Amino acid sequence: MTVRERIADSFGEDTILFDGCDDAIIGVTNCTNSTGQVVYSYAKLVDVFVGQGMTHEEACEWVDFNVAGAGIKNGPLVIADRDDEEDE
């Protein structure tokens, strides 16, 4: 079973998941008032888009406006930016 399938089974089909970004998932919230929100690593999201051919700067802009922006339009979204993750 894929991480995407496990999340859908546990939290329902309405959970926001980004296609091609499963490698950036670092967890899921488990709040009593929530259906479960996928927690993405900012650095890993950037890595996903760099791997698709974007420069680091382009990938950061893409994550900032298109991924994080999707949470504003579609409901709560959690993107973690840990201090111990290396900034490039």
Rosetta silent file (secondary structure, phi, psi, omega in degrees, C-alpha in Angstrom):
SEQUENCE: MTVRERIADSFGEDTILFDGCDDAIIGVTNCTNSTGQVVYSYAKLVDVFVGQGMTHEEACEWVDFNVAGAGIKNGPLVIADRDDEEDE
SCORE:     score description
SCORE:     0.000 S_00000001
   1 L     0.000  133.399 -179.526    0.000    0.000    0.000 S_00000001
   2 L   -78.505  164.553  177.882    1.367    3.418   -0.953 S_00000001
   3 H   -60.231  -37.970  179.167    1.598    6.359    1.433 S_00000001
   4 H   -62.313  -43.266  178.948   -1.187    8.007   -0.565 S_00000001
   5 H   -67.390  -40.484  178.715   -3.459    4.978   -0.103 S_00000001
   6 H   -63.300  -41.180  179.566   -2.700    4.761    3.637 S_00000001
   7 H   -66.049  -44.758  179.111   -3.560    8.430    4.099 S_00000001
   8 H   -62.062  -40.875  178.241   -6.802    8.101    2.112 S_00000001
   9 H   -63.963  -40.285 -175.720   -7.767    5.003    4.132 S_00000001
  10 H   -81.222  -36.650 -170.005   -7.062    6.710    7.454 S_00000001
  11 H  -121.355   -4.841  177.333   -8.286   10.239    6.810 S_00000001
  12 L    99.150  165.042 -176.067  -10.596   10.100    3.789 S_00000001
  13 L   -72.853  -15.384 -176.874  -10.510   11.107    0.176 S_00000001
  14 L   -82.505   -5.580  179.594  -10.820   14.840    0.942 S_00000001
  15 L   -65.084  133.651 -178.500   -7.305   15.086    2.334 S_00000001
  16 L   -73.544  121.198  175.980   -5.156   17.405    0.189 S_00000001
  17 L  -131.183  136.117  179.651   -2.422   15.459   -1.615 S_00000001
  18 L   -98.330  128.326  178.793   -0.178   16.835   -4.356 S_00000001
  19 L   -59.924  134.380  176.260    0.568   14.594   -7.328 S_00000001
  20 L    80.025    2.636 -175.392    4.230   13.657   -7.580 S_00000001
  21 L  -113.292   16.719 -177.578    5.093   14.985   -4.116 S_00000001
  22 H   -59.236  -30.773  179.586    4.758   11.830   -2.005 S_00000001
  23 H   -67.943  -14.950 -179.120    8.509   11.882   -1.264 S_00000001
  24 H   -94.431   -2.684  179.799    8.010   15.217    0.520 S_00000001
  25 E   -75.173  127.753  178.939    5.414   13.882    2.985 S_00000001
  26 E  -117.516   -2.636  178.179    6.799   13.785    6.525 S_00000001
  27 E   168.496 -174.776  177.669    3.613   13.109    8.471 S_00000001
  28 E  -140.914  137.723  176.505   -0.079   13.728    8.987 S_00000001
  29 L   -70.289  155.343 -179.141   -1.776   15.813   11.653 S_00000001
  30 L  -135.961   68.320 -179.220   -4.035   13.940   14.012 S_00000001
  31 L   -99.302  146.409 -178.676   -6.417   16.511   15.446 S_00000001
  32 L   -66.728  -26.715 -179.915   -9.874   15.618   16.716 S_00000001
  33 L   -94.017    9.142 -172.995  -11.437   18.455   14.689 S_00000001
  34 L  -123.769  151.960  173.872   -9.581   17.562   11.502 S_00000001
  35 L   -82.917   -2.478 -177.430   -9.859   14.966    8.805 S_00000001
  36 L   104.709  124.386  178.769   -6.069   14.830    8.813 S_00000001
  37 L  -115.880  128.803  178.719   -3.748   17.219    7.078 S_00000001
  38 E   -69.770  136.272  177.711   -0.719   15.960    5.250 S_00000001
  39 E  -103.819  118.993  178.769    2.503   17.563    6.492 S_00000001
  40 E  -104.024  146.986  172.205    4.984   18.289    3.727 S_00000001
  41 E   -85.656  126.108  178.450    8.638   19.227    4.152 S_00000001
  42 H   -58.016  -48.756 -177.859    9.381   22.519    2.393 S_00000001
  43 H   -61.710  -38.719  179.698   12.937   21.416    1.553 S_00000001
  44 H   -72.037  -34.135  174.050   11.735   18.084    0.181 S_00000001
  45 H   -61.826  -44.806  177.958    9.064   19.800   -1.924 S_00000001
  46 H   -59.523  -43.936  178.899   11.770   22.008   -3.406 S_00000001
  47 H   -59.130  -39.594  179.157   13.867   18.892   -4.096 S_00000001
  48 H   -58.885  -46.848 -176.018   10.940   17.279   -5.938 S_00000001
  49 H   -76.174  -30.800  172.079   10.629   20.228   -8.315 S_00000001
  50 H   -63.027  -40.189  177.333   14.394   20.598   -8.763 S_00000001
  51 H   -63.697  -20.317  177.780   14.342   16.907   -9.750 S_00000001
  52 L   -92.377    4.942  174.007   11.768   17.811  -12.413 S_00000001
  53 L   108.742   -0.204  177.524   14.167   20.305  -13.978 S_00000001
  54 L   -80.435  155.146  169.372   13.555   23.587  -12.149 S_00000001
  55 L   -73.904  166.753  178.586   16.365   25.638  -10.679 S_00000001
  56 H   -59.139  -43.847 -179.713   16.421   25.909   -6.887 S_00000001
  57 H   -64.061  -43.684  178.059   15.056   29.459   -7.086 S_00000001
  58 H   -61.955  -41.613 -179.619   12.265   28.451   -9.496 S_00000001
  59 H   -64.502  -41.145  177.239   11.339   25.507   -7.273 S_00000001
  60 H   -61.360  -45.059  178.639   11.148   27.748   -4.184 S_00000001
  61 H   -63.263  -40.955  179.477    8.888   30.177   -6.025 S_00000001
  62 H   -60.970  -46.754 -179.954    6.728   27.290   -7.298 S_00000001
  63 H   -64.002  -45.309 -178.295    6.302   25.879   -3.787 S_00000001
  64 H   -60.115  -43.366 -172.556    5.603   29.326   -2.301 S_00000001
  65 H   -97.750  -36.503 -174.312    2.936   30.317   -4.818 S_00000001
  66 H   -97.069  -36.640  179.161    1.468   27.120   -6.272 S_00000001
  67 H   -85.007  -57.658  179.396    1.748   24.573   -3.481 S_00000001
  68 H   -62.188  -35.996  178.215    1.334   26.785   -0.419 S_00000001
  69 H   -64.286  -29.176  178.227   -1.195   28.877   -2.352 S_00000001
  70 H   -65.100  -33.122  178.002   -3.313   25.783   -2.948 S_00000001
  71 H   -65.511  -33.419  178.151   -3.807   25.479    0.787 S_00000001
  72 H   -66.481  -39.780 -176.925   -5.288   28.955    0.888 S_00000001
  73 H   -81.810  -34.841 -169.681   -7.807   28.038   -1.828 S_00000001
  74 H  -109.344    0.449 -179.424   -8.554   24.422   -0.870 S_00000001
  75 L   122.162  177.854 -175.408   -8.321   24.312    2.888 S_00000001
  76 L   -58.193  141.864 -179.897   -5.675   23.977    5.556 S_00000001
  77 L  -142.043  139.213 -179.377   -2.252   22.806    4.463 S_00000001
  78 E  -116.589  120.375  174.003    0.843   22.162    6.572 S_00000001
  79 E  -123.187  114.716 -177.466    4.315   22.743    5.154 S_00000001
  80 E   -88.552  137.759  176.241    7.070   22.317    7.717 S_00000001
  81 L  -125.352   90.837 -174.753   10.301   24.268    7.405 S_00000001
  82 L   -79.255  144.245  179.577   12.657   22.749    9.959 S_00000001
  83 L   -64.205  -29.099 -176.596   15.688   24.649   11.183 S_00000001
  84 L   -88.201    1.470  173.635   17.916   21.599   10.767 S_00000001
  85 L   -83.777  134.189 -174.808   17.038   21.186    7.076 S_00000001
  86 L   -74.880  126.774  173.838   19.795   22.577    4.943 S_00000001
  87 L   -86.012  135.538  178.201   18.948   25.641    2.838 S_00000001
  88 L  -102.777    0.000    0.000   20.633   25.719   -0.525 S_00000001
